[in-house]
Amino acid sequence: MATVDECRQALHDLAARLAENADAGKKIDLDRPIAARLTDLRTAFHCRLRGGRLIDIADGDDPQAKIALITTSDDLVAMVAGRLDLARAIASRQASIRANPFDLLKLRKLL
């Protein structure tokens, strides 16, 4: 099981990777609060996706999040590291995403 610190670092790594590709993200009109809920640690993180960037990463859940990723700590770390494909994780029920279908289509372009 990954630790809370490892999960936090994974989210910051993802934010850095998205920032490198921010020019592509500016073409995607998506400004949404996001929550990453880790079932095995019984904890969550929240942030905001704006202009293709993840900003304001913080501890704690956001019940108002328009996009929520629900997974385990190990799977989150593996997805960010590229060892686990998000689509496969969803198909195998290792992860789920709760979001508006239109947001999912836009989100796909970023990933």
N, C-alpha and C positions, 0 to 999 in steps of 0.2 A: 504494500500500500504506500502510495506516494504521500508525502507530508503536505501540510497546508502551505509551507514555504516553497516547496517544489511546484505546487500548482500555481501559486502566485507568480513565481518566476516564469513558468510556462506561458501564462497570460501576458506577461511583460515581453517575453520573447516573440509571441504572436503579434503584439502591438508594434514591436520594432520592425518585424517583417512586413506588416501591412503599411507602415510608414514609408518603407523603402519603395513600395509600389503605389504610393498615394496618388500619383498622377492618374492612374487608371481608375482609382476609386472616386475621383472627383466627377467622373462621368456618370457615376451611379448616385442617383438622388435618394439617399437613405440616411436618415437621422433617427436612430432608435436607441432606447435604453435596452441593455442586454444583461441577462443574469446567467451565470454558470453555476449550476447546482450540483454539488458533489455528494452523491448518495452515501458512499461509504464513510466519509468524514463528517457527514451531517453538517456541512457548512456550504457557503456560497460566496461568490464574488459578483460584483456588478460593475458595469462600465457603460460607456456610450459609444456607439458606432456613428461616426460623422465624417462624411467626405472620404470614406474608405479607410479611416483610421479608428483605432480603439483608443479612447481617451478616458481619463478619470477612473482608472481601475482602482477599486476599493473592496475591502472585505465586507461581507454581509450581503444578504439577499435584497432584491428590489422587487417587491410584489407587483409593481406597476410595469415591469419590464415587458416590452412588446415581443422580444425574442428571448427564449430561454433554452439553454443547452443543459440537459440532464444526463449525467454520466458518472463514472467513478473517477477517483483521483488518478489511478494508473492509466485509464483510457484517455483522460484529458492530456496527460503528459505525453502519452504515445502519439496522440493525434497531432499535437503541436510539433513534436519532434519528427513527424513524418513516418512513423513506424506503423500507424494505424490510419487507414483511409476513412474519412468521415462517412462516406456513403456506405461502406461495408459495415461500419460500426452501427449505423442506423438500421441497415438491413438485418443485422444479426442481433439487434436489440441491446447492443452494448451502450448505445447512446440514443437519445431522442431530442428532437428540436420542436419546441412549441412556438409557432409563429404564424402570421398571416401568410397564405399561399403566395401572394404577390411579393411580400418581403423575402420569402424563400427563393423566389426566382431571381431577385436582385442580389441576394446574398451569394447565390451560386457563382455569380460573375467574379466575386472577390476571392473565392476559394478556388 
